[in-house]
């Protein structure tokens, strides 16, 4: 279904807010398609961060395969980062935000700092605990250079009207004359007067809220924060500009309880991003099952987002497993209909959004060379060479699914590139 929607999008590699020469040495947000879940790679000239590593896992999609394929591709193309994350942030311990943590803890990745809300219960608790234990174990070697910094944030730690930062939370130093600023604005809830116990114990309400500023460009990520905690967040920062940001990463995957009009008024976003799955996967724990993104949330975003994109039609959730056609005309992006995409920013507040669409010239897997193949999402030089080698040794591919026979390529990656290839 999503592929059919993509064919209706009448533009190529969409460039919005067309400031044509945004520096490639600025900030780049990589929104990775991990299905129904969340993962964002934040790239600076002097280091990269990863925010969440979760996603969807079923017979049709494996978020761990999708995440590792994306990261392998990225680091293969950017050797200067040496497979190193300056920091990994987990907004909260639910499996759709933590599933890929064990893969991050395997070679070849290096993690310098870990930031969480400190909790180790919930569907993603074991994975978050693994991060905590790895940080603890790193201190036992006696070599300070091996130490992994760990910061667990709760709301009691936050100064009045301000977020919290440190060398662990913000390990990115001056980058080509710009010093990015990273703050945590919310964390695990400490006992709060007037709150129901159900709201306090709700793991979503304990999500980290992360703000990143790169000069005049800014992004706000609210994890899966729900209504009650959103009220608390707004109240905490009343009278400040702490929530005002260019890019709003929508709370709770576009769920009806993850975004409010009051919050959008405080953010006044130019762009919105929804990390969600493909609606064509009609099974449990998917965007289809949850009814994401919710129509009322899309209505609020359409009324609040200041920039536009060429109109196209998606499916909006009326409730669980119930959808209707909906026209998007504002600068709202979602991994469920845009696949993985990048947002590039400079220090002057200018942004360019780059998406792949099926209106792009299709790559023929039976004739494309290595350079052409490695431009596909998730296909780096190594996998491109493997495709060409397999084709040379075994003849042409009869079906796109035959790529599964190529070492290093599986159903998740095939699903990701299906809209962009032909045979």
ZISULZI-V219057 format. One record per backbone hydrogen bond with DSSP energy under -0.5 kcal/mol. CO is the residue of the C=O (numbers start at 0). NH is the residue of the N-H. If there is no record, write none. Layout:
co:nh
CO:NH
CO:NH
//
This chain:
co:nh
0:4
1:5
2:6
4:7
5:8
7:9
8:10
13:15
16:18
17:19
18:21
22:25
26:344
27:29
27:42
28:30
28:342
29:31
29:40
30:340
31:33
33:55
34:36
37:53
38:31
39:41
39:50
40:29
40:42
41:48
42:27
43:46
46:43
47:85
47:86
48:41
49:51
49:88
50:39
52:99
55:62
60:57
61:65
62:66
63:67
64:68
65:69
66:70
67:71
68:72
69:73
70:74
71:75
72:76
73:77
77:80
78:81
80:83
82:109
83:85
84:111
86:49
87:114
88:51
88:90
90:207
91:93
92:123
93:96
93:97
94:54
94:98
95:37
96:52
97:100
99:102
99:103
100:104
102:105
105:108
109:84
111:148
112:87
113:150
114:89
115:152
121:124
123:127
124:128
125:129
126:130
127:131
128:132
129:133
130:134
131:135
132:136
133:137
134:138
134:147
135:138
136:139
137:140
138:141
141:143
142:145
143:146
146:148
148:113
150:115
150:152
152:187
153:156
154:157
158:161
163:183
165:169
167:170
170:172
173:175
174:177
177:174
177:179
180:212
182:184
182:210
183:163
185:208
187:154
191:194
195:198
195:199
196:200
197:201
200:202
201:204
201:205
202:205
203:206
207:209
208:184
208:185
209:220
210:182
211:218
212:180
213:216
216:213
217:246
218:211
219:248
220:209
221:224
222:251
225:229
226:230
227:231
228:232
229:233
230:234
231:235
232:236
234:237
236:239
240:243
245:269
245:270
246:219
246:248
247:249
247:272
248:221
249:252
250:253
250:254
251:254
253:293
254:257
256:226
257:250
259:263
260:264
261:265
262:266
263:267
266:244
268:305
269:306
270:247
271:332
272:249
272:274
273:275
273:334
277:280
279:281
280:282
282:285
285:289
286:290
286:291
287:320
292:316
293:297
294:298
295:299
296:300
297:301
298:302
299:303
300:303
300:304
306:330
311:327
313:315
313:325
315:323
316:294
318:321
321:317
321:318
323:315
325:313
325:327
326:328
327:311
328:308
329:331
330:271
330:332
332:273
333:336
333:337
334:338
337:355
339:355
340:30
341:353
342:28
343:351
344:26
345:348
346:215
349:345
351:343
352:354
353:341
356:359
361:363
362:364
362:421
363:366
363:367
368:372
369:373
371:374
372:375
375:378
377:379
379:383
380:384
381:385
382:386
383:387
384:388
385:389
386:390
387:391
388:392
389:393
390:394
398:401
399:402
400:403
401:404
402:405
405:408
409:413
410:414
411:415
412:416
413:417
416:419
416:420
417:420
419:362
421:364
//
